[in-house]
Amino acid sequence: MEKINIIIDNKPLQVEKGQTVLKAAHAHGIEIPTLCYYELDGVKLENRPGGCRICVVEIEGRKNLAPACATEVAEGMVIHTCSLRVVNARRTVLELILSDHPADCLICPKNGKCELQSLAQRLGVREIPYQGEQSTYRKDLSPAIIRDVDKCVMCRRCETVCNIWQTVGALSAVNRGFQAVVAPAFEQDLVKSPCTYCGQCIMACPVGALSEVDQTRQVITAISDPKKTVVVQTAPAVRVALGEEFGMEPGNIVTGQMAAALRRIGFDYVFDTDFAADLTIMEEGTELLTRISKFTQGDKNVKLPILTSCCPGWVNFFETNYSDMLDVPSTAKSPQQMFGAVAKNYLTTKLGIKREDMVVVSIMPCVAKKFESQRDEFKENGNPDVDYSLTTRELAELIRQFNIDFKTLPSEDFDNPLGESTGAGVIFGATGGVIEAATRTAYELFTGKKLEKVDFTELRGLEGVREATVDFNGTPIKIGIAHGLSNARQLLDQVRKGNSGFHAIEVMACPGGCIGGAGQPFHHGNFDIIRKRQEAIYREDAGKPIRKSHENPYIQALYKEWLGEPCGEISHHLLHTHYFDKSKHIEIEG
Amino acid sequence: MAKVKLAESKINKIKEICTSFGNKPGEAINVLHKVQGEFGYLPAEVQEVIAQELNVSVAQIYGIVTFYSFFTMTPKGEFPISVCMGTACYVRGAEKVLDEFKRELKIGVGETTPDGKFSLNCLRCVGACGLAPVVLIGEKVYGRLTPDGVKDILNEYRS
């Protein structure tokens, strides 16, 4: 890489040619404040409209201040990031942004985690000298995401994530001037848009314009009701991120403290979604092997590749965009919903309680899980298998509300029978993990041989699209992996053309998989946090005594006692689902 | 806004225009311009076809349509009325004339009468400042207009 010489704040520096001033400064530990700029370097996503003007710097020889995010460095450039002129201009820009921003920070869902709020703190804003009209717009409530665009600062980070990284296209900047907002097409509500509820717009939003539906009150009410048995399940990715909410370093594994905290909050049974992940592998792995053997026997009706169906954002995406291929994905329900079905049908019988008296709560790294839990096909007479789906952030909120000192909690175990899991269940939280878990089990069932090495490192990584061929004792099994819906689209278009050659494809909607899910603690574009969560997931897997789903003794017992066999009669009714054509056509009312 | 079902021939026309611009997302403005020239306006269904052809989201196409005042989602009337609001016309009472059109037609600026006969719009200077205030109905120019004259002019078209 060619280097050039520049001076930033009187420091002579050698920087990469072609870099922006912002990145060159950042690489040398000089931090320039930003607002509209958003980058996830691990997945090559960048939002750089150069619109907010918070990152302006003074460049000697130039008349105007320049936005650092959109200005390339040049040989001999002399840059000041904090001259009097810059400091004054930056403050004025911020005051102007604040002049059209509600000041209800105390009750804002982003309170304490808002980038605009921390900018105001950092720049010492004590009053807003510009008073005038404020833009107002209706609140848009969907089952999972709330749009409150009065708070929008038009950074367009959500628009970039939604259109470029996810190719969902639910949001765009519309109208102009004072009327400009970010909205779905024809300013309809999110529920009428192609939104998948992946929630990455919430992750990208610097303010509280986009947030998840908060269900903590309903959960507290359920716990307070003595007639209700409240059961909780926790997804794999939560345990490697929850600690961040309490000041712990990213990558800390807090499984035991999390179980302890949930007990102190008052849940009657603390179970693990990882158990249901093992169950998913039994069902999905069996389905994969059945399809492969039918296919090799020349059955023309069987569809390959099989697509994973654990990720609810992904399910919404293919129902909307690939409705011609609804028979391709696995029919296996997601772990959240398998858990719900087992809890409300099997556990209720075991405990001798009525379905209506059990409340199932899930803790998920995900926003789309809220939508999934409310799907009609996952209800029995209106009673959902999963009553409330909380994000990792909402759990942290509960822990704080219950006055629990998280860092000093002892490590506790999950309850049984739905709390025991294998390493295979844990890695569901990272991209490539579901297919690796499935491979561990499918290999042994297919070949009848014991797997010597359970780590399939070729399936791991952070490349958007990955391909690998696994040798099933002489039979090559071709596997595709994508995270991010734009990457999934690439693989799906190949499948639609019929020339993909894959046997199985895993898709997760969020960057890095569930570890980068929209329900996780905010990373504010720091991708290293996602990398550390990923390392932690594989560390947790490596430390597990059992690492293959079919060896989980409680899973074996569940089949023996209740389910019979994978993909059998009961499984068919309770653990599998079907998909709907949700291709959107514009419907205008009026 | 009523739901419009697009005829096959119209869809093909839109596709043809998109193809003539190489189906490039960067040509969205040119495509919209040409399509509006063809249909007179850009209803939601038309935007949906364009989005699909150019492989961008409908939301983003709608974003462009609502950003540029040239684009409209409302069909123009049989007799489009344009009131000049340029400086000369404005100081000579164009606003009062505009108000009278609004009152007579019971529609606002940018709207079309329910019978599809008249639509009302404003524009900036037609280069006939000597005749201020000026109103165009279709191609015809009416100069030195007063609010009192509005009804008579409309009656020319109403029969």
Interface residues (C-beta under 8 A of the other chain):
Chain A: E159 C162 N163 V168 G169 A170 L171 S172 A173 V174 N175 R176 A183 P184 A185 F186 E187 S193 P194 H585 I586 E587 I588 G590
Chain B: M1 A2 K3 A44 E45 Q47 E48 A51 V56 S57 V58 A59 Q60 I61 Y62 G63 T66 F67
